[in-house]
């Protein structure tokens, strides 16, 4: 009897699970592990005298340039890992967000604990009905559960929510309807086996979901969907690409869809009826501060005092002091000074002219409304704000910031926007100085301001329950305020898309912020258009592909430490 032929050597290319190492290494797959190791598997390999973890990213015959005798064997199979399709998605994302390494994406796509074997499928019968890709605009107070149930019963569905706590609540509610649900990240193995719905936060966009039928991103406008660390990937964009590769539907759901979402969707936007839209927003009270005594005003307006003195109301006052715009207004006509090109707030430069920090336009120190050159800084006056509020209300006021560990019980609160995430059961939310948001020198300022109004609306509830949001402003006709007032976010979308197209900003062109001492040297070497900033430089390209390729292919200056933030949310 002839002996069995010796199988040809099988080589695995491994990405080490080591921060800062962007090399890949080849290892022999031992015969004992051939049946277990696949592309995406997590393994243990020897490297520089110790064993480390890593991912198998390719399998094949040995490279002719590398003698097999020089290769060492994989030491251990550790866990099932991302599928080959997810590995290809990670390669795309690395280029899309200008990353040199696959590791951050592989970490996001891997189970939090080792999975030796995938359990049996737990999927229930579904209708396999088609789901239409596009944007679904809902109101701030619309319950998305009926939509999710409809989509989930059509086939395996992946649901992304920006906050893990909300994702957990959605998972529990979906389970109560009889659907099989895996909650990420702990439900990774169940998700890999196959369930009706995979639910999770931002990183769940990388979760396994065999036979993917649709991807749903809830609150698509929420900045929490973007990774804070570099590479700064965005769950929305990963979801769109993943769905396209899988032939699945992608549904972006939001009360205020972003310009990026709307441009992607084109005419595939489903709007609520006018009556539903109005019912789903609270009352918006706009207090025009230009009617007050000029430059002697307190942030505690007469409109706010009426709410503060109502002992039956719980009131939250919001004042953002970090990263705020330094507003200038004309002493003669009180008009806020804005950029004629992009509408952001302008500040006075060292040479006495007015400078826009969003688009760098410079103009003379002259009011566009009346021609006066006398300006005043509109100061927030927050030093004694809590004391002022207490004096006006005649009852205690609780101060809340992002650093507040334990929230005291109270009926009146004041703080940064962090307070909107810390309290419940509120009757009135008052934005004391909303112009700092409207005219912030960031190209997403309008979207971010709308997001604050949505968050406030969810706190106070619908207008049928008496929920109110008070906005103090010098710009009552601003499209953001008018959009909220009339429950019509399309007003902002139309102006935002037009403005960004004119200025060459995302989603029409690709943008990255590069920070560090060698930032200008690096962006110059990319050959792309750039502008210097206080922390480094902004670099721009016609497409994300061109931007990502330039960022990856351009060598970093020796000894430099650069932070490259693609699609920066706060520029």
C-alpha positions as CSV (number, residue, x, y, z in Angstrom):
1,X,0.0,0.0,0.0
2,X,1.5,3.3,-1.1
3,X,1.9,6.0,1.7
4,X,-0.3,9.1,1.4
5,X,1.4,11.9,-0.4
6,X,2.9,14.7,1.6
7,X,0.7,17.8,1.3
8,X,2.3,20.9,-0.2
9,X,3.4,23.5,2.4
10,X,0.7,26.0,3.3
11,X,1.8,29.5,4.3
12,X,-0.2,32.0,6.4
13,X,0.4,35.7,6.3
14,X,-0.2,37.1,9.7
15,X,-0.8,40.6,11.0
16,X,0.6,40.8,14.5
17,X,-1.6,42.2,17.3
18,X,1.0,44.8,18.3
19,X,0.3,48.5,18.4
20,X,2.6,50.5,16.1
21,X,3.8,47.5,14.0
22,X,2.6,47.7,10.4
23,X,4.5,44.7,9.0
24,X,3.1,41.3,8.1
25,X,4.9,38.0,8.5
26,X,4.7,34.6,6.9
27,X,4.3,31.4,8.9
28,X,3.9,27.7,8.1
29,X,0.6,26.2,8.9
30,X,1.2,22.8,10.7
31,X,-0.6,19.8,9.5
32,X,-2.5,19.6,12.8
33,X,-4.1,23.0,12.3
34,X,-4.9,22.9,8.5
35,X,-8.5,22.1,9.1
36,X,-9.0,24.9,11.7
37,X,-7.1,27.8,10.3
38,X,-8.8,30.1,7.7
39,X,-8.5,33.6,6.5
40,X,-9.4,35.8,9.5
41,X,-8.5,33.2,12.2
42,X,-6.8,34.5,15.4
43,X,-3.6,32.6,16.1
44,X,-0.5,32.7,18.3
45,X,2.9,33.0,16.6
46,X,6.5,33.3,17.7
47,X,8.0,36.7,17.0
48,X,11.4,38.0,18.4
49,X,11.6,35.3,21.1
50,X,8.0,35.5,22.4
51,X,4.5,34.4,21.4
52,X,2.1,37.0,20.3
53,X,-1.4,37.1,18.9
54,X,-2.3,37.9,15.3
55,X,-4.7,37.5,12.4
56,X,-4.3,35.3,9.4
57,X,-4.9,37.6,6.4
58,X,-3.9,35.3,3.6
59,X,-3.3,31.6,2.9
60,X,-1.4,30.1,0.0
61,X,1.7,28.4,-1.3
62,X,5.2,29.6,-0.2
63,X,6.7,32.6,-1.8
64,X,9.4,31.5,-4.2
65,X,11.7,34.2,-2.8
66,X,11.5,32.8,0.7
67,X,12.8,29.2,1.3
68,X,10.3,27.2,3.3
69,X,13.1,26.0,5.6
70,X,13.3,29.6,7.0
71,X,9.7,29.8,8.0
72,X,8.5,28.8,11.5
73,X,5.1,27.3,12.3
74,X,2.1,28.9,13.8
75,X,2.1,27.9,17.4
76,X,-1.7,27.8,18.2
77,X,-5.1,28.4,16.8
78,X,-6.8,30.8,19.2
79,X,-10.2,31.8,17.9
80,X,-12.6,32.2,15.0
81,X,-12.1,35.7,13.6
82,X,-13.4,38.0,10.9
83,X,-14.6,36.5,7.6
84,X,-12.7,37.0,4.4
85,X,-15.3,39.5,3.3
86,X,-14.7,41.5,6.5
87,X,-11.0,41.4,5.9
88,X,-11.5,42.9,2.5
89,X,-13.7,45.6,4.0
90,X,-11.0,46.3,6.5
91,X,-8.5,46.8,3.7
92,X,-10.9,49.2,2.0
93,X,-11.3,51.1,5.2
94,X,-7.6,51.4,5.8
95,X,-7.2,53.1,2.5
96,X,-10.4,55.2,2.9
97,X,-9.2,56.6,6.2
98,X,-5.5,56.9,5.3
99,X,-4.3,54.2,7.7
100,X,-1.0,52.3,7.4
101,X,-2.2,49.4,9.5
102,X,-5.1,46.9,9.3
103,X,-4.9,46.1,13.0
104,X,-7.4,48.8,14.3
105,X,-10.1,47.5,11.9
106,X,-9.3,43.8,12.7
107,X,-9.6,44.5,16.4
108,X,-13.1,46.1,15.8
109,X,-14.1,43.1,13.7
110,X,-12.9,40.4,16.2
111,X,-14.7,38.8,19.1
112,X,-14.1,40.3,22.6
113,X,-13.3,36.8,23.9
114,X,-11.9,33.8,22.2
115,X,-14.5,31.7,20.2
116,X,-13.2,28.2,19.5
117,X,-16.3,27.2,17.5
118,X,-19.4,28.9,16.2
119,X,-22.6,27.6,17.7
120,X,-25.6,26.4,15.6
121,X,-27.7,28.9,13.7
122,X,-30.7,30.4,15.6
123,X,-32.4,32.3,12.8
124,X,-36.2,32.2,12.6
125,X,-38.2,32.1,9.4
126,X,-38.4,35.4,7.5
127,X,-40.2,36.7,4.5
128,X,-37.1,37.6,2.4
129,X,-39.0,40.7,1.2
130,X,-36.9,43.4,-0.5
131,X,-35.8,46.4,1.6
132,X,-35.2,49.8,-0.2
133,X,-31.9,51.5,0.5
134,X,-31.9,55.2,1.3
135,X,-32.5,57.7,4.0
136,X,-35.6,57.6,6.3
137,X,-36.2,60.9,8.0
138,X,-38.2,60.5,11.2
139,X,-39.0,63.0,13.9
140,X,-36.9,63.3,17.1
141,X,-39.6,61.5,19.0
142,X,-40.5,58.8,16.5
143,X,-40.1,55.2,17.8
144,X,-37.9,53.4,15.3
145,X,-39.0,49.9,16.5
146,X,-41.8,49.3,14.0
147,X,-39.4,50.1,11.1
148,X,-36.8,47.8,12.6
149,X,-39.2,44.9,13.0
150,X,-40.4,45.3,9.4
151,X,-36.8,45.3,8.1
152,X,-35.7,42.4,10.4
153,X,-38.5,40.2,9.3
154,X,-37.3,40.6,5.7
155,X,-33.9,38.9,6.3
156,X,-30.8,39.0,8.5
157,X,-30.3,42.6,9.6
158,X,-27.5,44.6,11.3
159,X,-28.7,47.5,13.4
160,X,-26.2,50.2,14.5
161,X,-27.0,52.8,17.2
162,X,-24.5,55.4,18.4
163,X,-25.0,54.7,22.1
164,X,-24.5,51.2,23.5
165,X,-27.1,51.7,26.2
166,X,-29.8,52.5,23.5
167,X,-28.6,49.5,21.5
168,X,-29.1,47.2,24.5
169,X,-32.7,48.6,24.9
170,X,-33.4,48.1,21.2
171,X,-32.1,44.5,21.4
172,X,-34.4,43.7,24.4
173,X,-37.4,45.2,22.6
174,X,-36.7,43.2,19.4
175,X,-36.3,40.0,21.4
176,X,-39.8,40.6,23.0
177,X,-41.3,40.4,19.5
178,X,-39.9,36.9,19.0
179,X,-36.9,37.8,16.8
180,X,-33.6,36.1,17.4
181,X,-31.2,38.9,18.5
182,X,-27.4,39.0,19.1
183,X,-26.2,42.0,21.1
184,X,-22.7,43.1,20.4
185,X,-20.0,42.8,21.5
186,X,-20.7,39.9,23.8
187,X,-23.0,38.2,21.3
188,X,-20.3,37.9,18.7
189,X,-20.4,34.1,18.5
190,X,-24.2,34.1,18.2
191,X,-24.0,36.7,15.5
192,X,-21.5,34.6,13.6
193,X,-23.8,31.6,13.8
194,X,-26.7,33.5,12.3
195,X,-29.6,35.3,13.9
196,X,-32.4,37.6,12.8
197,X,-30.9,40.8,14.1
198,X,-27.4,41.8,15.2
199,X,-27.5,45.0,17.3
200,X,-24.8,47.1,18.8
201,X,-23.0,50.4,19.0
202,X,-20.6,52.0,16.5
203,X,-18.2,49.0,16.4
204,X,-21.1,46.6,15.6
205,X,-20.8,47.7,12.0
206,X,-17.9,45.2,11.9
207,X,-20.0,42.4,13.5
208,X,-20.5,39.1,11.7
209,X,-24.0,38.7,10.1
210,X,-24.1,35.8,7.6
211,X,-26.4,36.2,4.6
212,X,-26.7,39.9,5.4
213,X,-30.0,41.3,4.0
214,X,-29.9,44.9,5.3
215,X,-27.9,47.3,7.5
216,X,-29.7,50.0,9.5
217,X,-27.9,53.0,11.0
218,X,-30.0,54.8,13.6
219,X,-29.4,58.5,14.5
220,X,-27.1,58.8,11.5
221,X,-26.4,62.4,12.4
222,X,-24.8,61.5,15.8
223,X,-21.1,62.2,16.0
224,X,-20.6,59.2,18.3
225,X,-20.8,57.0,15.1
226,X,-17.3,58.3,14.3
227,X,-14.3,56.7,16.0
228,X,-12.4,59.3,18.1
229,X,-9.0,57.7,17.7
230,X,-7.2,57.4,14.5
231,X,-8.1,56.0,12.0
232,X,-11.3,58.1,12.4
233,X,-13.6,55.7,10.5
234,X,-17.3,56.4,10.5
235,X,-19.9,53.6,11.0
236,X,-22.2,55.2,8.4
237,X,-19.7,55.0,5.7
238,X,-18.6,51.5,6.6
239,X,-22.2,50.5,6.6
240,X,-22.8,51.9,3.2
241,X,-19.7,50.1,1.8
242,X,-20.4,46.8,3.5
243,X,-24.0,46.7,2.3
244,X,-22.9,47.5,-1.3
245,X,-20.3,44.7,-1.2
246,X,-22.9,42.2,0.2
247,X,-25.7,43.2,-2.2
248,X,-27.7,44.3,0.9
249,X,-29.9,47.3,1.6
250,X,-28.5,50.2,3.6
251,X,-31.0,52.4,5.5
252,X,-29.9,55.5,7.3
253,X,-32.4,56.8,9.8
254,X,-32.3,60.2,11.4
255,X,-34.5,63.2,12.2
256,X,-31.8,65.4,10.7
257,X,-29.9,63.4,8.1
258,X,-26.4,64.8,7.4
259,X,-25.3,66.3,4.1
260,X,-23.2,63.2,3.5
261,X,-26.2,60.9,3.9
262,X,-28.4,63.0,1.7
263,X,-25.9,63.2,-1.1
264,X,-25.4,59.4,-1.0
265,X,-29.2,58.8,-1.0
266,X,-30.0,61.2,-3.8
267,X,-33.8,60.9,-4.4
268,X,-34.1,57.8,-2.1
269,X,-35.3,59.9,0.9
270,X,-38.5,59.0,2.7
271,X,-40.0,62.0,4.6
272,X,-42.7,61.9,7.3
273,X,-46.0,63.6,6.7
274,X,-46.3,67.2,7.6
275,X,-48.7,66.4,10.5
276,X,-46.4,63.7,11.9
277,X,-43.3,66.0,11.5
278,X,-45.0,68.8,13.5
279,X,-46.3,66.4,16.2
280,X,-42.9,64.9,16.6
281,X,-41.1,68.1,17.5
282,X,-41.5,70.2,20.8
283,X,-42.5,73.8,20.9
284,X,-39.5,75.9,19.9
285,X,-39.4,79.4,21.6
286,X,-36.9,81.7,20.0
287,X,-36.0,84.7,22.1
288,X,-34.4,87.5,20.0
289,X,-31.7,89.1,22.1
290,X,-31.3,92.1,19.8
291,X,-34.3,93.6,21.6
292,X,-32.4,93.8,24.8
293,X,-30.3,96.7,26.1
294,X,-27.1,96.6,24.1
295,X,-24.0,94.9,25.7
296,X,-25.3,95.1,29.3
297,X,-27.5,92.1,29.0
298,X,-27.4,89.0,31.2
299,X,-27.9,85.6,29.8
300,X,-30.9,85.3,32.1
301,X,-33.5,86.8,29.9
302,X,-37.1,87.7,30.8
303,X,-38.4,84.7,28.8
304,X,-36.1,82.4,30.8
305,X,-37.1,83.9,34.2
306,X,-40.7,83.0,33.6
307,X,-39.8,79.3,33.4
308,X,-37.3,79.5,36.3
309,X,-39.9,80.9,38.6
310,X,-42.5,78.2,37.8
311,X,-42.0,75.8,40.7
312,X,-43.8,73.1,38.7
313,X,-41.2,73.0,35.9
314,X,-37.9,71.2,35.7
315,X,-35.5,73.4,33.6
316,X,-32.2,72.7,32.1
317,X,-30.0,75.6,31.0
318,X,-27.2,74.9,28.5
319,X,-24.2,77.0,27.9
320,X,-21.2,75.7,26.0
321,X,-17.9,77.4,26.9
322,X,-15.3,75.1,25.4
323,X,-14.4,75.6,21.8
324,X,-17.0,78.4,21.5
325,X,-17.0,81.1,18.8
326,X,-15.7,84.5,20.0
327,X,-18.6,86.6,18.6
328,X,-18.3,90.2,17.4
329,X,-21.3,92.4,17.0
330,X,-21.7,96.0,15.7
331,X,-22.1,98.6,18.4
332,X,-24.4,100.6,16.2
333,X,-26.9,98.2,14.7
334,X,-26.1,95.1,16.9
335,X,-25.7,92.8,13.9
336,X,-23.5,89.8,14.5
337,X,-20.5,89.9,12.2
338,X,-20.5,86.9,9.8
339,X,-18.4,85.7,6.9
340,X,-20.0,86.8,3.6
341,X,-18.8,83.6,2.0
342,X,-19.7,80.8,4.4
343,X,-21.8,82.5,7.1
344,X,-19.5,81.5,10.1
345,X,-18.7,83.9,12.9
346,X,-15.7,86.2,12.2
347,X,-13.1,87.4,14.6
348,X,-10.7,90.3,14.6
349,X,-7.2,89.5,13.4
350,X,-3.9,90.9,14.6
351,X,-3.9,93.5,11.8
352,X,-7.4,94.7,12.7
353,X,-9.3,93.1,9.9
354,X,-12.2,90.5,10.2
355,X,-11.0,86.9,9.7
356,X,-13.2,83.8,9.1
357,X,-11.6,80.8,10.8
358,X,-13.7,78.4,8.8
359,X,-12.8,79.4,5.2
360,X,-10.0,82.0,5.8
361,X,-11.8,84.9,4.1
362,X,-10.5,88.3,5.3
363,X,-12.4,91.6,5.0
364,X,-12.2,95.1,6.4
365,X,-13.4,95.9,10.0
366,X,-16.7,97.2,8.7
367,X,-20.2,96.1,9.6
368,X,-22.0,94.7,6.5
369,X,-25.4,96.0,7.8
370,X,-24.7,99.7,8.6
371,X,-21.0,100.4,7.7
372,X,-19.9,101.1,11.2
373,X,-16.4,100.1,12.3
374,X,-17.2,100.0,16.0
375,X,-17.4,96.4,17.3
376,X,-18.0,94.8,20.6
377,X,-17.3,91.3,21.8
378,X,-20.4,89.4,22.9
379,X,-19.2,87.8,26.1
380,X,-21.0,84.8,27.6
381,X,-20.9,86.1,31.1
382,X,-20.8,82.6,32.7
383,X,-18.7,83.5,35.7
384,X,-21.6,84.1,38.0
385,X,-24.2,82.4,35.8
386,X,-25.3,79.8,38.4
387,X,-25.7,82.5,41.0
388,X,-27.7,84.6,38.6
389,X,-30.0,81.7,37.8
390,X,-30.5,81.0,41.5
391,X,-31.3,84.6,42.3
392,X,-33.8,84.8,39.4
393,X,-35.4,81.5,40.3
394,X,-35.4,81.7,44.1
395,X,-34.5,78.0,44.3
396,X,-31.2,76.0,44.0
397,X,-29.5,75.4,40.7
398,X,-27.3,72.3,40.1
399,X,-24.2,72.8,38.0
400,X,-23.3,70.0,35.6
401,X,-20.2,69.5,33.3
402,X,-18.6,66.6,31.6
403,X,-16.5,66.1,34.7
404,X,-19.5,65.9,37.1
405,X,-19.3,62.3,38.5
406,X,-22.6,62.1,40.4
407,X,-25.6,64.1,39.5
408,X,-27.4,65.7,42.4
409,X,-31.2,65.6,42.4
410,X,-32.7,68.9,41.5
411,X,-35.3,70.8,39.4
412,X,-33.0,73.4,37.9
413,X,-29.7,72.5,36.1
414,X,-27.1,74.5,34.3
415,X,-24.1,73.2,32.4
416,X,-22.5,72.3,29.1
417,X,-24.2,70.1,26.5
418,X,-23.2,67.2,28.7
419,X,-26.2,68.0,30.9
420,X,-28.5,66.9,28.0
421,X,-27.1,63.3,28.4
422,X,-27.4,63.3,32.2
423,X,-31.0,64.3,33.2
424,X,-34.4,62.9,32.4
425,X,-38.0,64.1,32.8
426,X,-37.4,67.8,31.8
427,X,-40.1,70.4,31.0
428,X,-37.9,73.1,29.4
429,X,-34.4,73.1,27.9
430,X,-33.0,76.6,27.5
431,X,-30.0,77.3,25.3
432,X,-28.6,80.5,26.8
433,X,-26.2,81.5,24.0
434,X,-27.0,79.4,20.9
435,X,-25.2,81.7,18.6
436,X,-21.9,80.2,19.8
437,X,-23.1,77.0,18.1
438,X,-24.7,78.5,15.0
439,X,-21.6,80.5,14.1
440,X,-18.8,78.2,15.3
441,X,-15.9,78.1,12.9
442,X,-16.6,74.5,11.9
443,X,-18.0,73.4,8.6
444,X,-20.5,71.1,10.3
445,X,-21.7,73.8,12.7
446,X,-25.3,73.9,11.4
447,X,-25.6,70.1,11.6
448,X,-24.2,70.1,15.1
449,X,-26.5,72.8,16.2
450,X,-29.5,70.9,14.9
451,X,-28.3,67.8,16.7
452,X,-28.4,69.8,20.0
453,X,-32.0,70.8,19.3
454,X,-32.9,67.2,18.6
455,X,-31.4,66.1,21.8
456,X,-33.2,68.8,23.7
457,X,-36.5,67.8,22.0
458,X,-36.1,64.2,23.1
459,X,-35.7,65.4,26.7
460,X,-38.8,67.6,26.9
461,X,-41.0,65.5,24.7
462,X,-43.7,66.4,22.1
463,X,-45.6,69.6,22.0
464,X,-48.8,67.8,22.9
465,X,-47.2,67.2,26.3
466,X,-46.1,70.8,26.6
467,X,-42.4,70.2,25.9
468,X,-40.5,73.4,25.2
469,X,-37.1,74.4,24.0
470,X,-36.0,78.0,24.5
471,X,-33.3,79.4,22.3
472,X,-31.7,82.7,23.0
473,X,-30.1,84.2,19.9
474,X,-29.2,87.3,18.0
475,X,-30.0,85.5,14.7
476,X,-33.7,84.4,14.9
477,X,-33.9,84.0,11.1
478,X,-31.0,81.5,10.9
479,X,-32.0,78.5,8.9
480,X,-31.3,76.1,11.8
481,X,-33.8,77.9,14.0
482,X,-36.4,78.2,11.3
483,X,-36.0,74.5,10.5
484,X,-36.6,73.6,14.1
485,X,-39.4,76.1,14.5
486,X,-41.4,74.7,11.5
487,X,-40.3,71.0,12.1
488,X,-38.7,71.1,8.6
489,X,-35.0,70.1,8.7
490,X,-34.9,70.2,4.9
491,X,-34.3,73.9,5.2
492,X,-30.9,73.2,6.7
493,X,-30.1,70.4,4.3
494,X,-30.7,72.5,1.2
495,X,-28.5,75.4,2.4
496,X,-25.8,73.1,3.7
497,X,-25.5,71.1,0.5
498,X,-25.3,74.3,-1.5
499,X,-22.7,75.9,0.9
500,X,-20.5,72.9,1.0
501,X,-20.6,72.4,-2.8
502,X,-19.5,76.1,-3.2
503,X,-16.7,75.8,-0.6
504,X,-15.4,72.4,-1.8
505,X,-16.2,70.7,1.6
506,X,-17.3,67.1,2.3
507,X,-19.3,65.3,1.0
508,X,-18.3,67.0,-2.3
509,X,-14.5,66.8,-1.7
510,X,-12.4,64.9,0.8
511,X,-10.8,66.6,3.8
512,X,-8.3,65.6,6.5
513,X,-6.7,67.4,9.4
514,X,-3.0,66.7,10.1
515,X,-1.6,67.8,13.5
516,X,1.9,67.8,14.7
517,X,5.2,69.7,14.3
518,X,5.9,68.2,10.9
519,X,2.3,68.5,9.6
520,X,3.1,71.1,6.9
521,X,6.2,69.2,5.7
522,X,4.1,66.1,5.4
523,X,1.1,67.6,3.6
524,X,3.4,69.5,1.2
525,X,4.9,66.1,0.3
526,X,1.5,64.7,-0.5
527,X,1.1,67.1,-3.5
528,X,-2.4,67.9,-2.4
529,X,-4.1,71.2,-1.8
530,X,-3.7,72.3,1.8
531,X,-4.0,75.2,4.3
532,X,-2.2,75.7,7.5
533,X,-4.0,75.8,10.8
534,X,-3.0,76.6,14.4
535,X,-2.4,72.9,15.1
536,X,-1.1,71.8,11.7
537,X,-2.8,71.7,8.3
538,X,-6.0,70.8,6.5
539,X,-5.4,68.8,3.3
540,X,-8.0,68.4,0.6
541,X,-8.5,66.1,-2.4
542,X,-11.2,65.6,-5.0
543,X,-12.1,62.1,-3.8
544,X,-11.6,60.0,-0.7
545,X,-9.7,57.5,-2.8
546,X,-7.2,60.1,-3.8
547,X,-6.9,61.5,-0.3
548,X,-6.4,58.1,1.3
549,X,-3.8,57.0,-1.3
550,X,-1.8,60.2,-0.8
551,X,-1.9,59.9,3.0
552,X,-0.8,56.2,2.9
553,X,1.8,56.5,0.1
554,X,3.6,59.7,1.5
555,X,6.4,58.8,3.9
556,X,6.1,60.4,7.3
557,X,8.9,62.8,8.2
558,X,11.5,61.0,10.3
559,X,11.1,61.4,14.0
560,X,7.7,63.0,13.6
561,X,4.5,62.2,15.5
562,X,1.5,63.1,13.4
563,X,-2.2,62.7,14.0
564,X,-4.1,62.3,10.7
565,X,-7.8,62.8,11.1
566,X,-9.8,62.0,7.9
567,X,-13.2,63.7,7.7
568,X,-12.6,65.7,10.9
569,X,-15.8,66.4,12.7
570,X,-14.7,69.6,14.5
571,X,-12.9,71.5,11.8
